[in-house]
Amino acid sequence: MKTSIIIKSILYLTICTVFISSCSKKFLDLAPPSQIPQNEAIVDESSMKDAVAGMYASLRAVDFFGRTLPILGDLLADNIYIDPIQNSNRYLIDMTYTYTENYGNVASTWASAYNTILRANNVINANIPKSDIVDQLKGEALTIRALSYFELVKFFARPYTADPSAPNALGVPLVLTFDAKAKPARNSVGQVYNQIEQDLTAAYNLLNDQSKNSSYVTKYVAAGLLARMYQFKGDFANANNWALTVVNSGMYSLADSASLVTYWSNPFPVANGLETMFEVEFDNIGNNGTDNLDAFFSQAGYGDALCTDNLYGNYSITDARRALIVQDTRAGRGVLVVNKYPNTTNPNGKDNTKIMRYAEVLLILAESYNVLGDDASARQALNQLAQKRDPQFIGYSSSGDTLYNDIYRERRKELAFEGHRYWDFTRNNADVKRDNSTNNYGPTVPLILLASSPRRIYPIPRQELNANPNMVQNPGY
């Protein structure tokens, strides 16, 4: 009997977590707690904390936030490329847009996301007495479930803003409760976004404004994710409102230009109040080894992913972000090496994956003000970031569409190598156009991906289709 990836995850995790109550600490080292009937898994605050720890740990999966998501957000666009002369054969299929329903990375990303969702569900649906701690933990789970669905609907469904009919297009299955026999159909894009909105709004009302460190979510992380979600929906009034909620909290600040390289070199979670709002932690034990994100950029690892000359040319000489890209040699020729993740050989900790930074919130705020017609406020938010990164920059003075393009370019420079660029093309219904004037790309790599191409989203995994008669494939696959 064939079993869908979603249900296989449920069954596997049911078996794995039966013993959580009796040996939770040892168990966390092996396989973090997840989705099983709540009366067997989460019986008190202590076991709920264990389950939440397992939920966070699941974000580290290689084909989730461990490497694939941040890589693809830049590789599918024009910020990075795979070295055509010397490479490990990873992500070449993605760079050339030749993925199929049998592509292993597709199935793994799908499974990793639903694995995390199932772990979050276990916490959200747990029936134990209400307390401040329980509210906080459930708020964290709601946030992570929303984040996971947001990534799924981006990768496997049409963008919400593609056209007026897009919200009714096929999204991804909403699995919110435990049911080992379920064969879920795909919900609509609009329904998935509504669920994300509900989860994050509920989370905001449950969460505290501070946490142990940046590897845990807070209410302002939920607010930031709401701002991002509304930005992707094209609802800039709400995007503006939630971005302002973060800014007006006074909780966060930008790293100085002089300390930007040091900021990115730090392998440890930071205290509340600094630029990093939320990140997935990779310490000296909980990491993916040579499959870490840092190893795919670092020449001490695979080093396959290189910065495009086109991106590098956008940074002025006085821009502190330019120092996060290093001129080096590889296979006997000059290349641009990404240095945002320099801890490949650090025995004390690896580079974390940044999920949300205060810089992104300011960029959402600037974009939303511009779209809403308040260019003065848009420039103020944009220049706060741009002049922090380059103290010699006099600031933007543009307006209207020109200002929007400046915001778009600033997003590219600031969020490079963090997995945002491709999705900016997608939510704006823009064609991807790669500049190959300096021969970064090999002769078989497409330089244009039209906004209308079926390849703008990934196929549903064949394994899921074979096992679930209610699952429908995306057009073009």
Order of alpha helices (4+ residues) and beta strands (2+ residues): alpha-alpha-alpha-alpha-alpha-beta-alpha-alpha-alpha-alpha-alpha-alpha-alpha-beta-alpha-beta-alpha-beta-beta-beta-alpha-alpha-alpha-alpha-beta-beta-alpha
